[in-house]
């Protein structure tokens, strides 16, 4: 009999479910991939069912379900932040001061009857990193918007133990600071932070003083936000008029043209964030003087800051699991529950990959194309031919949708649900941004590179399998499509063990072109979650301007698409799902 | 004010959170929030149309008071429905930005600027669209032809502003936009969807209170009397104010439904009743059905009246069967009353059901038309007269509320007769309009009947109805046989329809047919591929084709097996479990679950096999509220008992061996018979009320069993 522990994140944003079987992570997925509602906050019904089915389990096989937050402690913070109103009255507060909802949903909606463990939010973040890092000992830093009270924590992990020794409490939050600037710059909160990071290299740090005015960096691990510039305590908005006055410009209207001012503010925000993080990382090292650092929390998805922490900070090794935001808390919650039940660390091995989601089922692909076999090329049993054909298309400048194997956990496409292209093509970035992904022109793309060739092309001396840090492009090749304006790139190193077919494609592409690198971006259109199923991949392919599509062993070229499919779907968008709030963190 | 709350108060909030950390505490906090907000917000439906802050999130379609918002004749809205005003005197054109809504509206690329012709606007819902006939034949086209032909001078135009799925949310702004088209008259033909009111927080609370006081019957009464009727009145007041301001006439067409034949989904038996009443109710139901089968109609009627007493009018099946009994007994007017009650039973108790205009809305429409001096066409009366007192049936209806060609003709002739004198023409008898012919090609008529067969199947109607429409389709045009065969092809495939060549062949029939079938057979979301377990319909189509001399076997059986035979089959997948919309999405509007809830005493699954080899069924199930009474669920395969599964209140996983020979090549039926004496959980009603209090729709129907996993493997 195996020990099966389910971890859950839900009721804020990015709900997710993961499953530990005898301490090994066997399945994990975000609910948004099933409901097709980006950042889905509701209890993860489909992800829960998926995780069990993937492991061949049913609900009676679960030994424990762990939830990623303490509802009562969250209620404390909710009550405090509403003061002096004891009864919070804003629209988003209605029915949200409900500490019973997590258990109610778990019992009623999921139907789970067994042992239920609640773990706190930041320990869940910390556990999601440390217990999957493979490190025997490490310092641990978690930074996000807010959990119950904590927004930042400092801790140490050794073997089975995980000790958090210092916290920064709400409302002082680096995540909220970054999100406030994100909102000020006209991007969606909890989604547009990546855009601010991507926009930053275009600007100059001319507003560093203003950003520093927003935050007072204290001794030790502490810092304080100057709350007169923020409005998230009492209103459903992130920043106050004082912040606008401080920067001297009105907030940018969403979708309006980007100005040098916006670029400069983004750059300034990034600089200050990195400086504060470096300062706190050095403090953490003073308290936990070891070589290894584990990072977690939404801010740990800032790959530019991560690179600087590793480059300039005191730690020699850095681990971040790629679902570093709240989705990843489901991993940490399950890991902490595993320890409560067994007094043993869940797994001594580092997380090698995050291909933990639903797999492409050959039978589903066959059923999808059964009525139109002449439209596709079927390479079943002929993988090398498939890779040759795909690489040849990429070498000729094709943009290829690539849907293979099990879906990735986390916001990064890592070669399972990816859009791929030749990084040497000078027009490729603009083409994919405009015609394929239908998003802002300034946004950069990341490279995937054969792990053993990475040092030749990037200033990188260690594996980077999860695309969570940037490095400088030093390649002898011209790689305009993946080189950002500051010559940085967010690198994914690919090895043969963790993703053999993607490795095989890169190898074949190198054989044909001499370039062991592909542009790799997530397989989705703007505003849509990354595709999960073969049908979603096909729809995204038809709706966009990709040239070819590979779904496991099947290759489909745009030229072979029936005219009727194009007539029906070209230029359409997925049906809009009710968005999760884009203007403010729904703190309640 | 300090820029952050006082940190020294944290111990106090900790204590408060400790006290509030319970179900009661959560309710206390929510009630305090409500009390403050509701006492500050005043009426839930505000005169400005802007919901009070508290209600905004839950009642975005609050209906404005007519006197506050009725537009002036000189108002110049730039948009009407999906059409946008053209420059100068250019036509109104469909707004590309609203393309995802086009499918709900008439296929009219342009609405011309107002010219010399008298302009009638037809507002309404899918009935007014001519659902299943649209675009070949619509009430707007018929009305225009009748006015022009019967009155002889071609000086009328009817602008089709009907919208499928029209609710108050779309109707109110549409009414406010109508002056922009400079109408000479407005026809409102709606009411079937009016039950779909967005409830305000105050209304949710009202219903919660009623539910606690008197169960779902009281909740239903509160909904009808205090939500639906006021909202309906408000909309008719708005119509009246609009036409009075414009100085034009209006005609209110009061909808009628297919009383004689339409049956609400059999799964919606009765909501949870107080005091364990459902067990008694089900016992009576079994006895009443037996009495009816034995043609002992008086006995059956007596039992059914006991059931109605128990469910307070919230159960549709006993009312419907009572109507049948009374018809057999020759008591036609009583039968009509019972069948109207069957129609109304599902109103306002949060059970998903077909759009049906309830008596309460019909009454409001009649009363308000009289109060405001609006012309009225009461279809109930029109149809009764036409049928010489018989109840309306398939002669006038394709399904629950959508009209046949004859039904449309009657309704529009009566409307034209009301319009003629109000548009400056002589009073003209209805018969003159009825003589106006509206030709329709046999192939289009055949297609409409075939679409009706499909639509009725997905609402769980009787096989006899499906067979009727299949046969009518073939009788109208033999060419429909190819379409029916193509339907069998793409409906059975696991790929979405738009990927199937057979679907393309149907679309290639011609421009009008293309638009029609695409609208009806292609989900709005191209990513939707959840097809139904359509095996009853497939049988009907196959039989009708065979009778018409078109043989689809053995191709059909092979096609089914090729698509669906598998080693490890998830029987909870829609295509093996759900034949109707509500079986697919759930009968209740409550939060969806991660597991299947059986709201009927029997759960049915279909397993496709290519041989009779043994399989193992793996079943994780529970029977809520069954303990401490020991009982079993019975698993039947093709009518043969194969297992008795202990009924426990907690999940249990069972491996059920289905021996060789029980299954057969083709479609197999697996039934799970739940223990029907199971009383509902005593706190079900309280839980439902609590949900309403937090503006969440409640579970309504008793749950007989729940299934987390149902798989078949070798």
HADDOCK unambig.tbl for C-alpha pairs under 7 A between the chains (distance, minus, plus):
assign (segid A and resid 45 and name CA) (segid B and resid 594 and name CA) 5.06 0.50 0.50
assign (segid A and resid 46 and name CA) (segid B and resid 594 and name CA) 6.89 0.50 0.50
assign (segid A and resid 49 and name CA) (segid B and resid 594 and name CA) 6.94 0.50 0.50
assign (segid A and resid 58 and name CA) (segid B and resid 709 and name CA) 6.67 0.50 0.50
assign (segid A and resid 60 and name CA) (segid B and resid 651 and name CA) 6.44 0.50 0.50
assign (segid A and resid 60 and name CA) (segid B and resid 652 and name CA) 6.74 0.50 0.50
assign (segid A and resid 60 and name CA) (segid B and resid 653 and name CA) 6.96 0.50 0.50
assign (segid A and resid 72 and name CA) (segid B and resid 17 and name CA) 6.27 0.50 0.50
assign (segid A and resid 72 and name CA) (segid B and resid 18 and name CA) 6.94 0.50 0.50
assign (segid A and resid 72 and name CA) (segid B and resid 21 and name CA) 6.24 0.50 0.50
assign (segid A and resid 75 and name CA) (segid B and resid 17 and name CA) 5.92 0.50 0.50
assign (segid A and resid 76 and name CA) (segid B and resid 13 and name CA) 5.55 0.50 0.50
assign (segid A and resid 76 and name CA) (segid B and resid 14 and name CA) 5.35 0.50 0.50
assign (segid A and resid 76 and name CA) (segid B and resid 17 and name CA) 5.33 0.50 0.50
assign (segid A and resid 79 and name CA) (segid B and resid 13 and name CA) 6.28 0.50 0.50
assign (segid A and resid 80 and name CA) (segid B and resid 5 and name CA) 6.77 0.50 0.50
assign (segid A and resid 80 and name CA) (segid B and resid 10 and name CA) 6.71 0.50 0.50
assign (segid A and resid 80 and name CA) (segid B and resid 13 and name CA) 6.13 0.50 0.50
assign (segid A and resid 81 and name CA) (segid B and resid 5 and name CA) 6.49 0.50 0.50
assign (segid A and resid 83 and name CA) (segid B and resid 5 and name CA) 5.91 0.50 0.50
assign (segid A and resid 87 and name CA) (segid B and resid 32 and name CA) 6.79 0.50 0.50
assign (segid A and resid 87 and name CA) (segid B and resid 33 and name CA) 5.87 0.50 0.50
assign (segid A and resid 88 and name CA) (segid B and resid 33 and name CA) 6.86 0.50 0.50
assign (segid A and resid 89 and name CA) (segid B and resid 33 and name CA) 6.14 0.50 0.50
assign (segid A and resid 89 and name CA) (segid B and resid 37 and name CA) 6.91 0.50 0.50
assign (segid A and resid 91 and name CA) (segid B and resid 54 and name CA) 6.13 0.50 0.50
assign (segid A and resid 94 and name CA) (segid B and resid 30 and name CA) 6.87 0.50 0.50
assign (segid A and resid 94 and name CA) (segid B and resid 33 and name CA) 6.98 0.50 0.50
assign (segid A and resid 95 and name CA) (segid B and resid 30 and name CA) 5.68 0.50 0.50
assign (segid A and resid 95 and name CA) (segid B and resid 694 and name CA) 6.08 0.50 0.50
assign (segid A and resid 97 and name CA) (segid B and resid 26 and name CA) 6.86 0.50 0.50
assign (segid A and resid 98 and name CA) (segid B and resid 26 and name CA) 5.22 0.50 0.50
assign (segid A and resid 99 and name CA) (segid B and resid 21 and name CA) 5.77 0.50 0.50
assign (segid A and resid 100 and name CA) (segid B and resid 21 and name CA) 6.81 0.50 0.50
assign (segid A and resid 100 and name CA) (segid B and resid 22 and name CA) 6.28 0.50 0.50
assign (segid A and resid 100 and name CA) (segid B and resid 23 and name CA) 6.29 0.50 0.50
assign (segid A and resid 109 and name CA) (segid B and resid 592 and name CA) 6.84 0.50 0.50
assign (segid A and resid 109 and name CA) (segid B and resid 593 and name CA) 4.54 0.50 0.50
assign (segid A and resid 109 and name CA) (segid B and resid 594 and name CA) 5.91 0.50 0.50
assign (segid A and resid 110 and name CA) (segid B and resid 593 and name CA) 6.17 0.50 0.50
assign (segid A and resid 110 and name CA) (segid B and resid 594 and name CA) 4.95 0.50 0.50
assign (segid A and resid 227 and name CA) (segid B and resid 3 and name CA) 5.49 0.50 0.50
assign (segid A and resid 227 and name CA) (segid B and resid 4 and name CA) 6.89 0.50 0.50
assign (segid A and resid 228 and name CA) (segid B and resid 3 and name CA) 5.88 0.50 0.50
assign (segid A and resid 367 and name CA) (segid B and resid 494 and name CA) 5.99 0.50 0.50
assign (segid A and resid 367 and name CA) (segid B and resid 495 and name CA) 6.24 0.50 0.50
assign (segid A and resid 368 and name CA) (segid B and resid 494 and name CA) 6.65 0.50 0.50
assign (segid A and resid 368 and name CA) (segid B and resid 495 and name CA) 4.67 0.50 0.50
assign (segid A and resid 371 and name CA) (segid B and resid 500 and name CA) 6.00 0.50 0.50
assign (segid A and resid 371 and name CA) (segid B and resid 501 and name CA) 6.80 0.50 0.50
assign (segid A and resid 535 and name CA) (segid B and resid 527 and name CA) 6.78 0.50 0.50
assign (segid A and resid 536 and name CA) (segid B and resid 527 and name CA) 6.51 0.50 0.50
assign (segid A and resid 575 and name CA) (segid B and resid 525 and name CA) 6.17 0.50 0.50
